[in-house]
């Protein structure tokens, strides 16, 4: 898992994902196969990590500040 700024990185797919694109994590599109379940589990795992301060520190870097992490935490709380 990673946090990126969608406007700084192009989504790229191949073969059956040629139309790959970024989407708002709070409003995911219809996902094929079991991908909706995979997405939900990933969001829940991120929520748990952001509730644990020692896990949260692992996400911080020169580019990702504690303020950024708190914004991400707020966004994750809005995910269904």
LOZAMAR-536739 format. One record per atom (N, C-alpha, C, O, CB): residue in three letters; residue number from 1; x negated, y negated, z negated; atom name. Coordinates in nm, 4 decimals, padded with zeros to 6 digits. Glycine has a CB too. Layout:
<atoms>
+------+------+----------+----------+----------+------+
: vopa : baba :        X :        Y :        Z : tifi :
+------+------+----------+----------+----------+------+
:  ALA :  NUM :        X :        Y :        Z :   CA :
...
+------+------+----------+----------+----------+------+
</atoms>
This chain:
<atoms>
+------+------+----------+----------+----------+------+
: vopa : baba :        X :        Y :        Z : tifi :
+------+------+----------+----------+----------+------+
:  UNK :    1 : -00.0845 :  00.1175 :  00.0000 :    N :
:  UNK :    1 :  00.0000 :  00.0000 :  00.0000 :   CA :
:  UNK :    1 : -00.0885 : -00.1230 :  00.0000 :    C :
:  UNK :    1 : -00.1996 : -00.1233 : -00.0529 :    O :
:  UNK :    1 :  00.0958 : -00.0003 : -00.1212 :   CB :
:  UNK :    2 : -00.0355 : -00.2264 :  00.0607 :    N :
:  UNK :    2 : -00.1115 : -00.3505 :  00.0668 :   CA :
:  UNK :    2 : -00.0161 : -00.4678 :  00.0743 :    C :
:  UNK :    2 :  00.0982 : -00.4541 :  00.1180 :    O :
:  UNK :    2 : -00.2076 : -00.3510 :  00.1872 :   CB :
:  UNK :    3 : -00.0633 : -00.5816 :  00.0319 :    N :
:  UNK :    3 :  00.0113 : -00.7055 :  00.0448 :   CA :
:  UNK :    3 : -00.0607 : -00.7907 :  00.1473 :    C :
:  UNK :    3 : -00.1804 : -00.8167 :  00.1356 :    O :
:  UNK :    3 :  00.0251 : -00.7798 : -00.0922 :   CB :
:  UNK :    4 :  00.0129 : -00.8334 :  00.2468 :    N :
:  UNK :    4 : -00.0463 : -00.9177 :  00.3504 :   CA :
:  UNK :    4 :  00.0483 : -01.0329 :  00.3812 :    C :
:  UNK :    4 :  00.1661 : -01.0294 :  00.3457 :    O :
:  UNK :    4 : -00.0768 : -00.8355 :  00.4788 :   CB :
:  UNK :    5 : -00.0037 : -01.1327 :  00.4463 :    N :
:  UNK :    5 :  00.0793 : -01.2408 :  00.4970 :   CA :
:  UNK :    5 :  00.1127 : -01.2047 :  00.6408 :    C :
:  UNK :    5 :  00.0239 : -01.1970 :  00.7257 :    O :
:  UNK :    5 :  00.0071 : -01.3814 :  00.4865 :   CB :
:  UNK :    6 :  00.2403 : -01.1828 :  00.6680 :    N :
:  UNK :    6 :  00.2834 : -01.1352 :  00.7994 :   CA :
:  UNK :    6 :  00.2405 : -01.2285 :  00.9122 :    C :
:  UNK :    6 :  00.2145 : -01.1830 :  01.0236 :    O :
:  UNK :    6 :  00.4338 : -01.1189 :  00.8016 :   CB :
:  UNK :    7 :  00.2329 : -01.3579 :  00.8846 :    N :
:  UNK :    7 :  00.1940 : -01.4514 :  00.9901 :   CA :
:  UNK :    7 :  00.0440 : -01.4492 :  01.0175 :    C :
:  UNK :    7 : -00.0029 : -01.5154 :  01.1101 :    O :
:  UNK :    7 :  00.2366 : -01.5917 :  00.9529 :   CB :
:  UNK :    8 : -00.0321 : -01.3733 :  00.9375 :    N :
:  UNK :    8 : -00.1771 : -01.3642 :  00.9586 :   CA :
:  UNK :    8 : -00.2196 : -01.2284 :  01.0131 :    C :
:  UNK :    8 : -00.3387 : -01.2028 :  01.0312 :    O :
:  UNK :    8 : -00.2501 : -01.3917 :  00.8286 :   CB :
:  UNK :    9 : -00.1226 : -01.1418 :  01.0391 :    N :
:  UNK :    9 : -00.1552 : -01.0083 :  01.0873 :   CA :
:  UNK :    9 : -00.0441 : -00.9602 :  01.1797 :    C :
:  UNK :    9 :  00.0735 : -00.9662 :  01.1439 :    O :
:  UNK :    9 : -00.1753 : -00.9096 :  00.9691 :   CB :
:  UNK :   10 : -00.0802 : -00.9135 :  01.2962 :    N :
:  UNK :   10 :  00.0189 : -00.8656 :  01.3919 :   CA :
:  UNK :   10 :  00.0548 : -00.7206 :  01.3602 :    C :
:  UNK :   10 : -00.0329 : -00.6388 :  01.3324 :    O :
:  UNK :   10 : -00.0339 : -00.8784 :  01.5371 :   CB :
:  UNK :   11 :  00.1840 : -00.6898 :  01.3646 :    N :
:  UNK :   11 :  00.2286 : -00.5512 :  01.3499 :   CA :
:  UNK :   11 :  00.2022 : -00.4806 :  01.4817 :    C :
:  UNK :   11 :  00.2317 : -00.5343 :  01.5884 :    O :
:  UNK :   11 :  00.3807 : -00.5427 :  01.3099 :   CB :
:  UNK :   12 :  00.1475 : -00.3617 :  01.4745 :    N :
:  UNK :   12 :  00.1168 : -00.2877 :  01.5970 :   CA :
:  UNK :   12 :  00.1548 : -00.1418 :  01.5790 :    C :
:  UNK :   12 :  00.1141 : -00.0770 :  01.4825 :    O :
:  UNK :   12 : -00.0332 : -00.3006 :  01.6338 :   CB :
:  UNK :   13 :  00.2319 : -00.0918 :  01.6712 :    N :
:  UNK :   13 :  00.2702 :  00.0487 :  01.6694 :   CA :
:  UNK :   13 :  00.2214 :  00.1152 :  01.7962 :    C :
:  UNK :   13 :  00.1666 :  00.0498 :  01.8850 :    O :
:  UNK :   13 :  00.4229 :  00.0648 :  01.6547 :   CB :
:  UNK :   14 :  00.2411 :  00.2424 :  01.8039 :    N :
:  UNK :   14 :  00.2069 :  00.3147 :  01.9259 :   CA :
:  UNK :   14 :  00.3088 :  00.4251 :  01.9467 :    C :
:  UNK :   14 :  00.3843 :  00.4590 :  01.8556 :    O :
:  UNK :   14 :  00.0627 :  00.3727 :  01.9189 :   CB :
:  UNK :   15 :  00.3107 :  00.4800 :  02.0648 :    N :
:  UNK :   15 :  00.4021 :  00.5889 :  02.0999 :   CA :
:  UNK :   15 :  00.5461 :  00.5569 :  02.0599 :    C :
:  UNK :   15 :  00.6091 :  00.4692 :  02.1191 :    O :
:  UNK :   15 :  00.3572 :  00.7190 :  02.0330 :   CB :
:  UNK :   16 :  00.5984 :  00.6279 :  01.9593 :    N :
:  UNK :   16 :  00.7386 :  00.6102 :  01.9213 :   CA :
:  UNK :   16 :  00.7631 :  00.4862 :  01.8360 :    C :
:  UNK :   16 :  00.8777 :  00.4578 :  01.8011 :    O :
:  UNK :   16 :  00.7862 :  00.7315 :  01.8471 :   CB :
:  UNK :   17 :  00.6591 :  00.4126 :  01.8019 :    N :
:  UNK :   17 :  00.6738 :  00.2910 :  01.7221 :   CA :
:  UNK :   17 :  00.6251 :  00.1687 :  01.7992 :    C :
:  UNK :   17 :  00.5716 :  00.0745 :  01.7406 :    O :
:  UNK :   17 :  00.5971 :  00.3041 :  01.5900 :   CB :
:  UNK :   18 :  00.6436 :  00.1710 :  01.9290 :    N :
:  UNK :   18 :  00.5944 :  00.0624 :  02.0136 :   CA :
:  UNK :   18 :  00.6556 : -00.0728 :  01.9780 :    C :
:  UNK :   18 :  00.5962 : -00.1771 :  02.0055 :    O :
:  UNK :   18 :  00.6226 :  00.0938 :  02.1583 :   CB :
:  UNK :   19 :  00.7742 : -00.0714 :  01.9169 :    N :
:  UNK :   19 :  00.8406 : -00.1956 :  01.8791 :   CA :
:  UNK :   19 :  00.8173 : -00.2314 :  01.7326 :    C :
:  UNK :   19 :  00.9046 : -00.2909 :  01.6693 :    O :
:  UNK :   19 :  00.9891 : -00.1850 :  01.9060 :   CB :
:  UNK :   20 :  00.7025 : -00.1967 :  01.6786 :    N :
:  UNK :   20 :  00.6719 : -00.2237 :  01.5377 :   CA :
:  UNK :   20 :  00.6786 : -00.3730 :  01.5105 :    C :
:  UNK :   20 :  00.6383 : -00.4546 :  01.5934 :    O :
:  UNK :   20 :  00.5326 : -00.1686 :  01.5000 :   CB :
:  UNK :   21 :  00.7304 : -00.4076 :  01.3925 :    N :
:  UNK :   21 :  00.7376 : -00.5480 :  01.3527 :   CA :
:  UNK :   21 :  00.7450 : -00.5570 :  01.2011 :    C :
:  UNK :   21 :  00.7827 : -00.4611 :  01.1338 :    O :
:  UNK :   21 :  00.8596 : -00.6183 :  01.4176 :   CB :
:  UNK :   22 :  00.7087 : -00.6729 :  01.1484 :    N :
:  UNK :   22 :  00.7204 : -00.6979 :  01.0060 :   CA :
:  UNK :   22 :  00.8645 : -00.7334 :  00.9753 :    C :
:  UNK :   22 :  00.9355 : -00.7853 :  01.0615 :    O :
:  UNK :   22 :  00.6240 : -00.8104 :  00.9602 :   CB :
:  UNK :   23 :  00.9080 : -00.7063 :  00.8543 :    N :
:  UNK :   23 :  01.0420 : -00.7457 :  00.8121 :   CA :
:  UNK :   23 :  01.0364 : -00.7891 :  00.6666 :    C :
:  UNK :   23 :  00.9424 : -00.7568 :  00.5939 :    O :
:  UNK :   23 :  01.1440 : -00.6297 :  00.8316 :   CB :
:  UNK :   24 :  01.1385 : -00.8627 :  00.6258 :    N :
:  UNK :   24 :  01.1492 : -00.9093 :  00.4882 :   CA :
:  UNK :   24 :  01.1746 : -00.7878 :  00.3993 :    C :
:  UNK :   24 :  01.2699 : -00.7130 :  00.4214 :    O :
:  UNK :   24 :  01.2630 : -01.0163 :  00.4725 :   CB :
:  UNK :   25 :  01.0909 : -00.7688 :  00.3007 :    N :
:  UNK :   25 :  01.1002 : -00.6502 :  00.2154 :   CA :
:  UNK :   25 :  01.2333 : -00.6457 :  00.1387 :    C :
:  UNK :   25 :  01.2767 : -00.5384 :  00.0968 :    O :
:  UNK :   25 :  00.9827 : -00.6472 :  00.1167 :   CB :
:  UNK :   26 :  01.2973 : -00.7604 :  00.1205 :    N :
:  UNK :   26 :  01.4262 : -00.7621 :  00.0508 :   CA :
:  UNK :   26 :  01.5416 : -00.7289 :  00.1438 :    C :
:  UNK :   26 :  01.6537 : -00.7076 :  00.0977 :    O :
:  UNK :   26 :  01.4496 : -00.8976 : -00.0130 :   CB :
:  UNK :   27 :  01.5160 : -00.7242 :  00.2742 :    N :
:  UNK :   27 :  01.6201 : -00.6921 :  00.3730 :   CA :
:  UNK :   27 :  01.5643 : -00.5968 :  00.4785 :    C :
:  UNK :   27 :  01.5513 : -00.6344 :  00.5950 :    O :
:  UNK :   27 :  01.6743 : -00.8215 :  00.4404 :   CB :
:  UNK :   28 :  01.5314 : -00.4747 :  00.4390 :    N :
:  UNK :   28 :  01.4749 : -00.3817 :  00.5379 :   CA :
:  UNK :   28 :  01.5787 : -00.3444 :  00.6435 :    C :
:  UNK :   28 :  01.6982 : -00.3392 :  00.6141 :    O :
:  UNK :   28 :  01.4225 : -00.2546 :  00.4684 :   CB :
:  UNK :   29 :  01.5338 : -00.3186 :  00.7654 :    N :
:  UNK :   29 :  01.6253 : -00.2761 :  00.8714 :   CA :
:  UNK :   29 :  01.6654 : -00.1301 :  00.8493 :    C :
:  UNK :   29 :  01.6160 : -00.0645 :  00.7577 :    O :
:  UNK :   29 :  01.5600 : -00.2944 :  01.0115 :   CB :
:  UNK :   30 :  01.7541 : -00.0811 :  00.9331 :    N :
:  UNK :   30 :  01.7875 :  00.0622 :  00.9298 :   CA :
:  UNK :   30 :  01.6590 :  00.1383 :  00.9617 :    C :
:  UNK :   30 :  01.5903 :  00.1076 :  01.0592 :    O :
:  UNK :   30 :  01.9041 :  00.0987 :  01.0328 :   CB :
:  UNK :   31 :  01.6275 :  00.2364 :  00.8798 :    N :
:  UNK :   31 :  01.5049 :  00.3135 :  00.8978 :   CA :
:  UNK :   31 :  01.5396 :  00.4571 :  00.9353 :    C :
:  UNK :   31 :  01.6346 :  00.5148 :  00.8825 :    O :
:  UNK :   31 :  01.4183 :  00.3101 :  00.7694 :   CB :
:  UNK :   32 :  01.4627 :  00.5135 :  01.0258 :    N :
:  UNK :   32 :  01.4887 :  00.6481 :  01.0762 :   CA :
:  UNK :   32 :  01.4417 :  00.7554 :  00.9780 :    C :
:  UNK :   32 :  01.3609 :  00.7309 :  00.8885 :    O :
:  UNK :   32 :  01.4205 :  00.6677 :  01.2110 :   CB :
:  UNK :   33 :  01.4953 :  00.8737 :  00.9988 :    N :
:  UNK :   33 :  01.4543 :  00.9929 :  00.9240 :   CA :
:  UNK :   33 :  01.4673 :  00.9682 :  00.7736 :    C :
:  UNK :   33 :  01.5703 :  00.9187 :  00.7277 :    O :
:  UNK :   33 :  01.3087 :  01.0324 :  00.9597 :   CB :
:  UNK :   34 :  01.3649 :  01.0018 :  00.6977 :    N :
:  UNK :   34 :  01.3675 :  00.9816 :  00.5530 :   CA :
:  UNK :   34 :  01.2925 :  00.8543 :  00.5124 :    C :
:  UNK :   34 :  01.2557 :  00.8380 :  00.3960 :    O :
:  UNK :   34 :  01.3068 :  01.1029 :  00.4821 :   CB :
:  UNK :   35 :  01.2706 :  00.7658 :  00.6070 :    N :
:  UNK :   35 :  01.1890 :  00.6469 :  00.5805 :   CA :
:  UNK :   35 :  01.2533 :  00.5516 :  00.4799 :    C :
:  UNK :   35 :  01.1818 :  00.4811 :  00.4088 :    O :
:  UNK :   35 :  01.1629 :  00.5731 :  00.7096 :   CB :
:  UNK :   36 :  01.3865 :  00.5479 :  00.4723 :    N :
:  UNK :   36 :  01.4524 :  00.4630 :  00.3724 :   CA :
:  UNK :   36 :  01.4186 :  00.5127 :  00.2321 :    C :
:  UNK :   36 :  01.3960 :  00.4325 :  00.1415 :    O :
:  UNK :   36 :  01.6063 :  00.4615 :  00.3939 :   CB :
:  UNK :   37 :  01.4153 :  00.6438 :  00.2142 :    N :
:  UNK :   37 :  01.3790 :  00.7019 :  00.0841 :   CA :
:  UNK :   37 :  01.2322 :  00.6725 :  00.0524 :    C :
:  UNK :   37 :  01.1990 :  00.6355 : -00.0602 :    O :
:  UNK :   37 :  01.4047 :  00.8553 :  00.0833 :   CB :
:  UNK :   38 :  01.1451 :  00.6889 :  00.1509 :    N :
:  UNK :   38 :  01.0022 :  00.6600 :  00.1324 :   CA :
:  UNK :   38 :  00.9838 :  00.5136 :  00.0932 :    C :
:  UNK :   38 :  00.9057 :  00.4825 :  00.0033 :    O :
:  UNK :   38 :  00.9217 :  00.6922 :  00.2620 :   CB :
:  UNK :   39 :  01.0553 :  00.4243 :  00.1602 :    N :
:  UNK :   39 :  01.0488 :  00.2816 :  00.1312 :   CA :
:  UNK :   39 :  01.0940 :  00.2548 : -00.0122 :    C :
:  UNK :   39 :  01.0280 :  00.1808 : -00.0851 :    O :
:  UNK :   39 :  01.1355 :  00.2019 :  00.2308 :   CB :
:  UNK :   40 :  01.2055 :  00.3143 : -00.0528 :    N :
:  UNK :   40 :  01.2578 :  00.2941 : -00.1882 :   CA :
:  UNK :   40 :  01.1596 :  00.3416 : -00.2947 :    C :
:  UNK :   40 :  01.1393 :  00.2741 : -00.3956 :    O :
:  UNK :   40 :  01.3906 :  00.3669 : -00.2045 :   CB :
:  UNK :   41 :  01.0995 :  00.4568 : -00.2723 :    N :
:  UNK :   41 :  01.0015 :  00.5098 : -00.3676 :   CA :
:  UNK :   41 :  00.8802 :  00.4169 : -00.3753 :    C :
:  UNK :   41 :  00.8284 :  00.3921 : -00.4841 :    O :
:  UNK :   41 :  00.9575 :  00.6531 : -00.3271 :   CB :
:  UNK :   42 :  00.8349 :  00.3658 : -00.2616 :    N :
:  UNK :   42 :  00.7196 :  00.2742 : -00.2605 :   CA :
:  UNK :   42 :  00.7512 :  00.1468 : -00.3387 :    C :
:  UNK :   42 :  00.6685 :  00.0999 : -00.4169 :    O :
:  UNK :   42 :  00.6797 :  00.2388 : -00.1152 :   CB :
:  UNK :   43 :  00.8696 :  00.0912 : -00.3181 :    N :
:  UNK :   43 :  00.9096 : -00.0309 : -00.3902 :   CA :
:  UNK :   43 :  00.9150 : -00.0029 : -00.5403 :    C :
:  UNK :   43 :  00.8679 : -00.0836 : -00.6204 :    O :
:  UNK :   43 :  01.0478 : -00.0827 : -00.3397 :   CB :
:  UNK :   44 :  00.9721 :  00.1106 : -00.5780 :    N :
:  UNK :   44 :  00.9804 :  00.1446 : -00.7196 :   CA :
:  UNK :   44 :  00.8410 :  00.1626 : -00.7805 :    C :
:  UNK :   44 :  00.8172 :  00.1198 : -00.8934 :    O :
:  UNK :   44 :  01.0633 :  00.2721 : -00.7387 :   CB :
:  UNK :   45 :  00.7503 :  00.2245 : -00.7081 :    N :
:  UNK :   45 :  00.6127 :  00.2393 : -00.7564 :   CA :
:  UNK :   45 :  00.5457 :  00.1041 : -00.7749 :    C :
:  UNK :   45 :  00.4750 :  00.0824 : -00.8734 :    O :
:  UNK :   45 :  00.5310 :  00.3248 : -00.6595 :   CB :
:  UNK :   46 :  00.5676 :  00.0133 : -00.6811 :    N :
:  UNK :   46 :  00.5107 : -00.1215 : -00.6948 :   CA :
:  UNK :   46 :  00.5696 : -00.1937 : -00.8149 :    C :
:  UNK :   46 :  00.4973 : -00.2609 : -00.8884 :    O :
:  UNK :   46 :  00.5351 : -00.2035 : -00.5675 :   CB :
:  UNK :   47 :  00.7005 : -00.1806 : -00.8355 :    N :
:  UNK :   47 :  00.7628 : -00.2439 : -00.9526 :   CA :
:  UNK :   47 :  00.6972 : -00.1950 : -01.0812 :    C :
:  UNK :   47 :  00.6648 : -00.2749 : -01.1690 :    O :
:  UNK :   47 :  00.9145 : -00.2148 : -00.9560 :   CB :
:  UNK :   48 :  00.6779 : -00.0646 : -01.0922 :    N :
:  UNK :   48 :  00.6155 : -00.0086 : -01.2127 :   CA :
:  UNK :   48 :  00.4739 : -00.0641 : -01.2316 :    C :
:  UNK :   48 :  00.4342 : -00.0975 : -01.3432 :    O :
:  UNK :   48 :  00.6115 :  00.1457 : -01.2045 :   CB :
:  UNK :   49 :  00.3988 : -00.0734 : -01.1227 :    N :
:  UNK :   49 :  00.2624 : -00.1259 : -01.1316 :   CA :
:  UNK :   49 :  00.2625 : -00.2716 : -01.1782 :    C :
:  UNK :   49 :  00.1761 : -00.3128 : -01.2555 :    O :
:  UNK :   49 :  00.1914 : -00.1139 : -00.9957 :   CB :
:  UNK :   50 :  00.3586 : -00.3479 : -01.1312 :    N :
:  UNK :   50 :  00.3625 : -00.4889 : -01.1670 :   CA :
:  UNK :   50 :  00.4127 : -00.5111 : -01.3088 :    C :
:  UNK :   50 :  00.3970 : -00.6203 : -01.3633 :    O :
:  UNK :   50 :  00.4494 : -00.5644 : -01.0699 :   CB :
:  UNK :   51 :  00.4727 : -00.4093 : -01.3693 :    N :
:  UNK :   51 :  00.5142 : -00.4195 : -01.5088 :   CA :
:  UNK :   51 :  00.3994 : -00.3872 : -01.6037 :    C :
:  UNK :   51 :  00.4071 : -00.4171 : -01.7229 :    O :
:  UNK :   51 :  00.6316 : -00.3263 : -01.5358 :   CB :
:  UNK :   52 :  00.2941 : -00.3271 : -01.5520 :    N :
:  UNK :   52 :  00.1793 : -00.2868 : -01.6331 :   CA :
:  UNK :   52 :  00.0635 : -00.3827 : -01.6053 :    C :
:  UNK :   52 :  00.0057 : -00.3790 : -01.4967 :    O :
:  UNK :   52 :  00.1380 : -00.1387 : -01.6030 :   CB :
:  UNK :   53 :  00.0289 : -00.4678 : -01.7012 :    N :
:  UNK :   53 : -00.0762 : -00.5682 : -01.6773 :   CA :
:  UNK :   53 : -00.2075 : -00.5108 : -01.6259 :    C :
:  UNK :   53 : -00.2710 : -00.5711 : -01.5393 :    O :
:  UNK :   53 : -00.1030 : -00.6431 : -01.8037 :   CB :
:  UNK :   54 : -00.2497 : -00.3953 : -01.6774 :    N :
:  UNK :   54 : -00.3774 : -00.3404 : -01.6312 :   CA :
:  UNK :   54 : -00.3687 : -00.2977 : -01.4850 :    C :
:  UNK :   54 : -00.4670 : -00.3092 : -01.4118 :    O :
:  UNK :   54 : -00.4195 : -00.2212 : -01.7186 :   CB :
:  UNK :   55 : -00.2521 : -00.2483 : -01.4411 :    N :
:  UNK :   55 : -00.2330 : -00.2137 : -01.3000 :   CA :
:  UNK :   55 : -00.2295 : -00.3402 : -01.2147 :    C :
:  UNK :   55 : -00.2857 : -00.3434 : -01.1053 :    O :
:  UNK :   55 : -00.1029 : -00.1323 : -01.2807 :   CB :
:  UNK :   56 : -00.1643 : -00.4426 : -01.2643 :    N :
:  UNK :   56 : -00.1535 : -00.5693 : -01.1918 :   CA :
:  UNK :   56 : -00.2908 : -00.6269 : -01.1626 :    C :
:  UNK :   56 : -00.3134 : -00.6804 : -01.0541 :    O :
:  UNK :   56 : -00.0704 : -00.6700 : -01.2714 :   CB :
:  UNK :   57 : -00.3818 : -00.6169 : -01.2565 :    N :
:  UNK :   57 : -00.5170 : -00.6701 : -01.2369 :   CA :
:  UNK :   57 : -00.5875 : -00.6038 : -01.1196 :    C :
:  UNK :   57 : -00.6725 : -00.6658 : -01.0557 :    O :
:  UNK :   57 : -00.5996 : -00.6518 : -01.3633 :   CB :
:  UNK :   58 : -00.5537 : -00.4796 : -01.0907 :    N :
:  UNK :   58 : -00.6149 : -00.4096 : -00.9782 :   CA :
:  UNK :   58 : -00.5781 : -00.4700 : -00.8435 :    C :
:  UNK :   58 : -00.6484 : -00.4481 : -00.7449 :    O :
:  UNK :   58 : -00.5750 : -00.2650 : -00.9806 :   CB :
:  UNK :   59 : -00.4698 : -00.5452 : -00.8378 :    N :
:  UNK :   59 : -00.4279 : -00.6087 : -00.7135 :   CA :
:  UNK :   59 : -00.4927 : -00.7450 : -00.6930 :    C :
:  UNK :   59 : -00.4935 : -00.7973 : -00.5816 :    O :
:  UNK :   59 : -00.2778 : -00.6230 : -00.7113 :   CB :
:  UNK :   60 : -00.5464 : -00.8020 : -00.7986 :    N :
:  UNK :   60 : -00.5985 : -00.9379 : -00.7895 :   CA :
:  UNK :   60 : -00.7351 : -00.9410 : -00.7216 :    C :
:  UNK :   60 : -00.8159 : -00.8493 : -00.7365 :    O :
:  UNK :   60 : -00.6078 : -01.0000 : -00.9283 :   CB :
:  UNK :   61 : -00.7583 : -01.0471 : -00.6479 :    N :
:  UNK :   61 : -00.8860 : -01.0687 : -00.5810 :   CA :
:  UNK :   61 : -00.9018 : -01.2188 : -00.5611 :    C :
:  UNK :   61 : -00.8205 : -01.2976 : -00.6093 :    O :
:  UNK :   61 : -00.8940 : -00.9913 : -00.4440 :   CB :
:  UNK :   62 : -01.0054 : -01.2568 : -00.4907 :    N :
:  UNK :   62 : -01.0246 : -01.3993 : -00.4614 :   CA :
:  UNK :   62 : -00.9087 : -01.4522 : -00.3776 :    C :
:  UNK :   62 : -00.8740 : -01.5700 : -00.3858 :    O :
:  UNK :   62 : -01.1587 : -01.4224 : -00.3880 :   CB :
:  UNK :   63 : -00.8489 : -01.3641 : -00.2966 :    N :
:  UNK :   63 : -00.7390 : -01.4062 : -00.2092 :   CA :
:  UNK :   63 : -00.6025 : -01.3895 : -00.2729 :    C :
:  UNK :   63 : -00.5068 : -01.4532 : -00.2291 :    O :
:  UNK :   63 : -00.7433 : -01.3290 : -00.0809 :   CB :
:  UNK :   64 : -00.5904 : -01.3056 : -00.3750 :    N :
:  UNK :   64 : -00.4621 : -01.2808 : -00.4413 :   CA :
:  UNK :   64 : -00.4758 : -01.3196 : -00.5882 :    C :
:  UNK :   64 : -00.5379 : -01.2492 : -00.6678 :    O :
:  UNK :   64 : -00.4181 : -01.1304 : -00.4266 :   CB :
:  UNK :   65 : -00.4166 : -01.4326 : -00.6213 :    N :
:  UNK :   65 : -00.4268 : -01.4862 : -00.7566 :   CA :
:  UNK :   65 : -00.3139 : -01.4323 : -00.8443 :    C :
:  UNK :   65 : -00.2222 : -01.3664 : -00.7953 :    O :
:  UNK :   65 : -00.4236 : -01.6400 : -00.7540 :   CB :
:  UNK :   66 : -00.3215 : -01.4606 : -00.9729 :    N :
:  UNK :   66 : -00.2147 : -01.4204 : -01.0637 :   CA :
:  UNK :   66 : -00.0835 : -01.4877 : -01.0239 :    C :
:  UNK :   66 :  00.0233 : -01.4282 : -01.0380 :    O :
:  UNK :   66 : -00.2512 : -01.4554 : -01.2094 :   CB :
:  UNK :   67 : -00.0907 : -01.6104 : -00.9746 :    N :
:  UNK :   67 :  00.0300 : -01.6787 : -00.9262 :   CA :
:  UNK :   67 :  00.0914 : -01.6056 : -00.8082 :    C :
:  UNK :   67 :  00.2134 : -01.5905 : -00.8003 :    O :
:  UNK :   67 : -00.0023 : -01.8228 : -00.8866 :   CB :
:  UNK :   68 :  00.0066 : -01.5600 : -00.7161 :    N :
:  UNK :   68 :  00.0550 : -01.4818 : -00.6022 :   CA :
:  UNK :   68 :  00.1189 : -01.3517 : -00.6508 :    C :
:  UNK :   68 :  00.2241 : -01.3109 : -00.6016 :    O :
:  UNK :   68 : -00.0605 : -01.4516 : -00.5037 :   CB :
:  UNK :   69 :  00.0548 : -01.2880 : -00.7468 :    N :
:  UNK :   69 :  00.1072 : -01.1618 : -00.7997 :   CA :
:  UNK :   69 :  00.2441 : -01.1828 : -00.8626 :    C :
:  UNK :   69 :  00.3325 : -01.0983 : -00.8483 :    O :
:  UNK :   69 :  00.0102 : -01.1018 : -00.9029 :   CB :
:  UNK :   70 :  00.2621 : -01.2922 : -00.9306 :    N :
:  UNK :   70 :  00.3931 : -01.3214 : -00.9918 :   CA :
:  UNK :   70 :  00.4991 : -01.3455 : -00.8835 :    C :
:  UNK :   70 :  00.6147 : -01.3067 : -00.9006 :    O :
:  UNK :   70 :  00.3832 : -01.4454 : -01.0854 :   CB :
:  UNK :   71 :  00.4609 : -01.4088 : -00.7734 :    N :
:  UNK :   71 :  00.5551 : -01.4276 : -00.6620 :   CA :
:  UNK :   71 :  00.5957 : -01.2923 : -00.6051 :    C :
:  UNK :   71 :  00.7128 : -01.2693 : -00.5748 :    O :
:  UNK :   71 :  00.4926 : -01.5163 : -00.5508 :   CB :
:  UNK :   72 :  00.4984 : -01.2033 : -00.5910 :    N :
:  UNK :   72 :  00.5268 : -01.0698 : -00.5391 :   CA :
:  UNK :   72 :  00.6189 : -00.9952 : -00.6352 :    C :
:  UNK :   72 :  00.7117 : -00.9264 : -00.5927 :    O :
:  UNK :   72 :  00.3958 : -00.9904 : -00.5168 :   CB :
:  UNK :   73 :  00.5928 : -01.0094 : -00.7643 :    N :
:  UNK :   73 :  00.6768 : -00.9454 : -00.8656 :   CA :
:  UNK :   73 :  00.8223 : -00.9942 : -00.8516 :    C :
:  UNK :   73 :  00.9159 : -00.9149 : -00.8617 :    O :
:  UNK :   73 :  00.6223 : -00.9753 : -01.0088 :   CB :
:  UNK :   74 :  00.8398 : -01.1226 : -00.8289 :    N :
:  UNK :   74 :  00.9753 : -01.1784 : -00.8124 :   CA :
:  UNK :   74 :  01.0421 : -01.1209 : -00.6876 :    C :
:  UNK :   74 :  01.1598 : -01.0850 : -00.6903 :    O :
:  UNK :   74 :  00.9701 : -01.3333 : -00.8032 :   CB :
:  UNK :   75 :  00.9668 : -01.1124 : -00.5793 :    N :
:  UNK :   75 :  01.0215 : -01.0565 : -00.4556 :   CA :
:  UNK :   75 :  01.0613 : -00.9109 : -00.4771 :    C :
:  UNK :   75 :  01.1691 : -00.8693 : -00.4346 :    O :
:  UNK :   75 :  00.9191 : -01.0679 : -00.3401 :   CB :
:  UNK :   76 :  00.9758 : -00.8338 : -00.5423 :    N :
:  UNK :   76 :  01.0070 : -00.6929 : -00.5681 :   CA :
:  UNK :   76 :  01.1321 : -00.6770 : -00.6525 :    C :
:  UNK :   76 :  01.2063 : -00.5802 : -00.6355 :    O :
:  UNK :   76 :  00.8901 : -00.6250 : -00.6371 :   CB :
:  UNK :   77 :  01.1562 : -00.7692 : -00.7420 :    N :
:  UNK :   77 :  01.2758 : -00.7614 : -00.8274 :   CA :
:  UNK :   77 :  01.4032 : -00.7833 : -00.7450 :    C :
:  UNK :   77 :  01.5119 : -00.7455 : -00.7887 :    O :
:  UNK :   77 :  01.2678 : -00.8659 : -00.9417 :   CB :
:  UNK :   78 :  01.3910 : -00.8436 : -00.6269 :    N :
:  UNK :   78 :  01.5065 : -00.8693 : -00.5412 :   CA :
:  UNK :   78 :  01.5351 : -00.7540 : -00.4443 :    C :
:  UNK :   78 :  01.6378 : -00.7541 : -00.3763 :    O :
:  UNK :   78 :  01.4845 : -00.9970 : -00.4631 :   CB :
:  UNK :   79 :  01.4449 : -00.6562 : -00.4380 :    N :
:  UNK :   79 :  01.4633 : -00.5430 : -00.3471 :   CA :
:  UNK :   79 :  01.5710 : -00.4502 : -00.4000 :    C :
:  UNK :   79 :  01.5815 : -00.4260 : -00.5202 :    O :
:  UNK :   79 :  01.3314 : -00.4661 : -00.3279 :   CB :
:  UNK :   80 :  01.6494 : -00.3996 : -00.3087 :    N :
:  UNK :   80 :  01.7577 : -00.3078 : -00.3467 :   CA :
:  UNK :   80 :  01.7020 : -00.1686 : -00.3659 :    C :
:  UNK :   80 :  01.7767 : -00.0761 : -00.3981 :    O :
:  UNK :   80 :  01.8698 : -00.3065 : -00.2402 :   CB :
+------+------+----------+----------+----------+------+
</atoms>
